[in-house]
């Protein structure tokens, strides 16, 4: 979920935003939790792009500078110096019975609730999107083993899918 810079808002804008948020919350027919979780910054894509540029560079001085910059970026990524705060909205849908039909009903309800949240936040000019399997695995990794998640984040979602529910966990 994205964030809003409230420091730049006037008192009237703040009041309007809080009123709209209250309307959004009252429109929900199910409980939600809002979580802000500090997570390590993932610079892998950036480091890979710099490494690609390095491989194509013929200028020795530029190569030396790029190599130094890549090493520095790797050090930042594995240190506690830079964190990102990610916002999550969490909700649950109970599965009433251990049947496929009950599971499908719960799944449909979850998608309906998800769309209600996404559209409600969009009306507040906030962007929200559901996590995919890899993002969920990385979040759980951070929650259960922060230090390892920082040094060696999960790179593949080859672990059995856990978002679909059912008997897969």
C-alpha positions as CSV (number, residue, x, y, z in Angstrom):
1,X,0.0,0.0,0.0
2,X,1.3,3.4,-0.9
3,X,1.6,6.3,1.6
4,X,0.6,10.0,1.8
5,X,2.8,12.9,2.8
6,X,0.6,14.6,5.3
7,X,3.2,17.2,6.2
8,X,2.4,19.0,3.0
9,X,-1.4,19.1,3.5
10,X,-3.4,22.0,4.8
11,X,-5.7,21.5,7.8
12,X,-8.7,21.3,5.5
13,X,-7.0,18.6,3.3
14,X,-6.1,16.6,6.4
15,X,-9.6,16.8,7.7
16,X,-11.0,15.7,4.4
17,X,-8.6,12.8,4.0
18,X,-9.4,11.5,7.5
19,X,-13.1,11.8,6.9
20,X,-12.7,9.9,3.6
21,X,-10.6,7.2,5.4
22,X,-13.3,6.9,8.1
23,X,-15.9,6.4,5.3
24,X,-13.7,3.7,3.8
25,X,-13.3,1.9,7.2
26,X,-17.0,2.1,7.9
27,X,-17.7,0.6,4.4
28,X,-15.9,-2.6,5.4
29,X,-18.0,-5.5,6.6
30,X,-14.9,-7.4,7.8
31,X,-12.0,-6.6,10.1
32,X,-8.6,-5.6,8.8
33,X,-5.2,-5.0,10.3
34,X,-2.8,-2.4,9.1
35,X,0.8,-3.3,9.4
36,X,4.0,-1.2,8.8
37,X,7.0,-3.5,8.6
38,X,10.6,-2.4,8.3
39,X,12.3,-4.6,5.7
40,X,15.8,-4.7,4.1
41,X,16.2,-2.9,0.9
42,X,16.5,-5.2,-2.1
43,X,19.0,-3.7,-4.5
44,X,19.5,-6.9,-6.6
45,X,17.8,-5.5,-9.7
46,X,19.8,-2.3,-9.5
47,X,23.1,-4.2,-8.8
48,X,22.4,-6.5,-11.8
49,X,21.8,-3.5,-14.1
50,X,25.1,-1.9,-12.9
51,X,26.9,-5.2,-13.4
52,X,25.5,-5.4,-16.9
53,X,26.7,-1.8,-17.7
54,X,30.1,-2.8,-16.2
55,X,30.4,-5.8,-18.5
56,X,29.7,-3.5,-21.6
57,X,32.1,-0.7,-20.5
58,X,35.5,-0.5,-22.2
59,X,36.8,2.6,-20.4
60,X,39.1,1.4,-17.6
61,X,38.5,4.3,-15.3
62,X,34.7,4.0,-15.6
63,X,35.0,0.2,-15.0
64,X,37.0,0.9,-11.8
65,X,34.3,3.4,-10.7
66,X,31.5,1.0,-11.5
67,X,33.2,-1.9,-9.7
68,X,33.6,0.3,-6.6
69,X,30.0,1.4,-6.8
70,X,28.7,-2.2,-7.2
71,X,30.7,-3.3,-4.2
72,X,29.3,-0.3,-2.2
73,X,25.8,-1.1,-3.2
74,X,26.2,-4.7,-2.1
75,X,27.5,-3.5,1.3
76,X,24.5,-1.2,1.7
77,X,22.2,-4.0,0.8
78,X,23.6,-6.3,3.5
79,X,24.0,-3.7,6.2
80,X,21.4,-2.3,8.7
81,X,21.9,1.2,7.4
82,X,19.0,1.3,4.9
83,X,15.6,0.0,5.5
84,X,12.3,0.4,3.8
85,X,9.0,0.6,5.5
86,X,6.3,-1.3,3.7
87,X,2.6,-1.0,4.5
88,X,0.3,-4.0,4.5
89,X,-3.4,-4.5,5.0
90,X,-4.2,-7.9,6.3
91,X,-7.6,-9.7,6.5
92,X,-8.7,-13.2,6.9
93,X,-11.6,-15.3,5.6
94,X,-12.5,-18.4,7.5
95,X,-13.2,-21.6,5.7
96,X,-16.3,-23.0,7.3
97,X,-15.8,-26.7,6.5
98,X,-13.0,-28.8,5.0
99,X,-14.7,-29.2,1.6
100,X,-13.8,-27.9,-1.8
101,X,-17.1,-26.0,-2.0
102,X,-16.4,-24.2,1.3
103,X,-12.9,-23.4,0.2
104,X,-14.2,-21.9,-3.1
105,X,-16.7,-19.8,-1.2
106,X,-14.0,-18.5,1.1
107,X,-11.7,-17.8,-1.9
108,X,-14.5,-15.9,-3.7
109,X,-15.1,-13.9,-0.5
110,X,-11.4,-13.2,-0.1
111,X,-11.2,-11.8,-3.7
112,X,-14.3,-9.7,-3.1
113,X,-12.8,-8.3,0.1
114,X,-9.5,-7.7,-1.7
115,X,-11.2,-5.7,-4.5
116,X,-13.2,-3.7,-1.9
117,X,-10.0,-2.7,-0.2
118,X,-8.1,-1.9,-3.4
119,X,-11.0,0.2,-4.7
120,X,-11.6,1.9,-1.4
121,X,-7.9,2.9,-1.1
122,X,-7.9,4.0,-4.7
123,X,-10.7,6.5,-3.9
124,X,-8.2,7.9,-1.3
125,X,-5.5,8.1,-4.0
126,X,-3.6,5.3,-2.4
127,X,-2.3,2.4,-4.4
128,X,-2.6,-1.2,-3.1
129,X,-1.9,-4.5,-4.8
130,X,-2.1,-8.1,-3.5
131,X,1.1,-9.9,-2.8
132,X,2.2,-12.6,-5.2
133,X,3.7,-15.9,-3.9
134,X,7.3,-14.7,-3.9
135,X,6.5,-11.4,-2.1
136,X,4.5,-13.4,0.5
137,X,7.5,-15.8,1.0
138,X,9.9,-12.9,1.4
139,X,7.6,-11.2,3.9
140,X,7.3,-14.3,6.0
141,X,11.1,-14.8,5.7
142,X,11.6,-11.2,7.1
143,X,9.1,-11.9,9.9
144,X,10.7,-15.2,11.0
145,X,14.4,-14.6,10.3
146,X,15.2,-11.0,9.7
147,X,19.0,-11.3,9.6
148,X,19.0,-14.1,7.1
149,X,16.4,-12.4,5.0
150,X,18.6,-9.4,4.8
151,X,21.8,-11.3,3.9
152,X,20.2,-14.0,1.7
153,X,16.6,-13.1,0.6
154,X,14.5,-15.8,-1.1
155,X,15.0,-15.4,-4.9
156,X,12.7,-18.0,-6.2
157,X,9.1,-18.9,-5.6
158,X,9.7,-22.6,-6.3
159,X,8.5,-23.4,-2.9
160,X,5.0,-24.8,-3.1
161,X,2.4,-22.0,-3.5
162,X,0.9,-20.9,-0.2
163,X,-1.5,-18.2,-1.3
164,X,-4.1,-20.5,-2.8
165,X,-4.8,-22.2,0.6
166,X,-6.4,-25.6,0.8
167,X,-4.1,-28.2,2.1
168,X,-1.0,-26.4,0.9
169,X,0.8,-24.6,3.7
